[in-house]
């Protein structure tokens, strides 16, 4: 059984990031996982996971028996981490990795086609992705037992539209 929204958003992002990073850095250089990063994750791990969802309560489907919003927004996070004993190398590699994630989301045609084609048919309603955007990317750095730890948190906002089957 396929994952439902919001988890259905995670797999295409995981697959695209893993594919692009494997092609540029070699298979196994990056570890891309469908969850938040943990303290035991190795350097160059990327985590992808849903955070929350909202519906615009003023935007209800007209003439439909339910009270469900027509437009729904889901917020996802992509965390990438780099640990390095050399601060200069760590900053450089971390910056490249963070920029690559933004570039994949905005420029990777295979990802965009797959992601914008996502839809879910659930209880008589079809929910389809109509837009996604990066809303922000935050950066955190600090010491770790292995040197310096750099983490970027990229927030992605996914907008869906619902329609009822006739």
Buried (B, 14 or more C-beta within 10 A) or exposed (E): EEEEBBEBBBBBBBBBBBBBBBEEBEEEEBBBBBEEBEEEBEBBBBBBBBEEBEBEEEEBBEEBEEEBBBBBBBBBBBBBBBBBEEEEEBBEBBBEBBEBBBEBBEEBEEBBEBBBEBBBEEEEBBBBBEEBEBEEBEEEBEEBEEBBBBBBBBBBBBBBBBEBEE
